[in-house]
Structures are given as C-alpha cells and as structure tokens.
Amino acid sequence: AAAATTTACRRRGAWRSSRAATSTSSRACATRTACAPTPSSRSATSRSSTYPTATTTTTATMSSAYNFKAITVVPDGRQLIDIVLSSTQRKTPTVCHKGWAIKRIRAFYLRKIKYTQQVYHERLQRIVDEFPVLDQCHPFYGDLMNVLYDRDRYRLALGQLNVCKNLVDNLGKEYARLIQYGDSQYRCKQLKRAALGRMTTLVRKQDDALRYLEQVRQHLARLPSID
C-alpha cells in the first residue's frame, strides 16, 4: 500500500510539472505574437520608405515643366517642308521600274506617302508638345506670357499646328486608299504627287504660326527661372 501511494504521488507531480511547462510556452508565444509587427504595418512602412511623397513629386514636375531652354528650334514653313521632303528622298527607295508588277508599284508610292505623312506628324506634334500649356504654368509665367506674347494668339498658333497635323493625317489615309485603285505607274505617281503637294500646301499655310512660335521660343529661353 505504501509503494502504491508513493507511485501515485510521483505521477501526480510529473503531470503538474508538464502542465506548468505547457502554460509557460503558450504565454511566451502570445508575447511574441503581440510584439511582432502586423502585415499592414509592414506594407505601410515599406511604402513610405519606397515611394516619395506627393510634395516631392509635384515639386519635381513643376521644376521640369519650366525648362524653356530645352525647347527645340522651330523651323519656318519652307524649312520644315525642305526637311521633310529631303528626308523622304533619302529614307525611301527612289527608282521604280516599268517592268514591275502593279502591286509592287503601288507599294513603292504608298511607302512614300505614308513616310511623308508620318514625318510631318512627328515634327508638328513635337512642336505642340514642347511648348508649355498656359493653364498649367506658374501664375508668374502665365501673366508674363500674356503680356509679352498675347495669350489668345499663342493658343491660336498651337491650335493651328494641331489642326494641320490632323489634316495631314487625313490626307495620308485618303491617298493611301486611293492608290490601291491605281492601274498604272503613271496614275500611282500622280496620286503620290497630289498627296505630297496637298500636305506641303497645308504646312506652307502655317508659316506665320511657325515664325511666331520661334520668336516666343527665343524669348522664353531668356526668361529667368523661379522656384
């Protein structure tokens, strides 16, 4: 009986010690979980350290928007026409043989029409994009440009170039469609000449707007920079 009592006491003591150890480990796990950062706090911390604030981004955008010296030189109407037509002559094939199939002849002249239209589009789009938008400028620059260059005339000149660009694109599409019906080399060549001639006439009519924007560009390059 004494031996059985001793064995029962020993088992009871071992059970109590194992229960105490289990409760201690669970408390330690709970403490670590409470102290560990949550995923939302981690993501917020990483976002704040990775991305700049809105103030920094706005300041960088405004400082880059007033780099007027980076505006490229604006050619007048005659210079722009010479640049585009000489580029078309250099960058596209120049010889079309009479013995070619009509499909190949159409593709030859179609390539010239599309290339000329693309170069006119790129040149005019660059001029429109590089000049600042008055509504997005600093009030100092907006008022100064209104006094020096007349806000309405400035907007009108940029609008004329934008319309001219769209008209050149429409002409390129129209003659690209018409040239598919050319049944001889002579007819395809005449369509090509008509397309390039009408595009050139449109650009020549913008000579005053181009000269005015070149004067504005020269004055903007001399303006002081402000913070």
Secondary structure, DSSP 4 states (H G I P E B T S, - for coil): -HHHHHHHHHHHHHHHHHHHHHHHHHHHHHHHHHHSPPHHHHHHHHHHHHSPPHHHHHHHHHHHHT-GGGSPP---HHHHHHHHHHHHHHHS-----TTS-HHHHHHHHHHHHHHHHHHHHHHHHHHHHHSPPGGGS-HHHHHHHHHHH-HHHHHHHHHHHHHHHHHHHHHHHHHHHHGGG--SHHHHHHHHHHHHHHHHHHHHTTHHHHHHHHHHHHHHHTSPP--
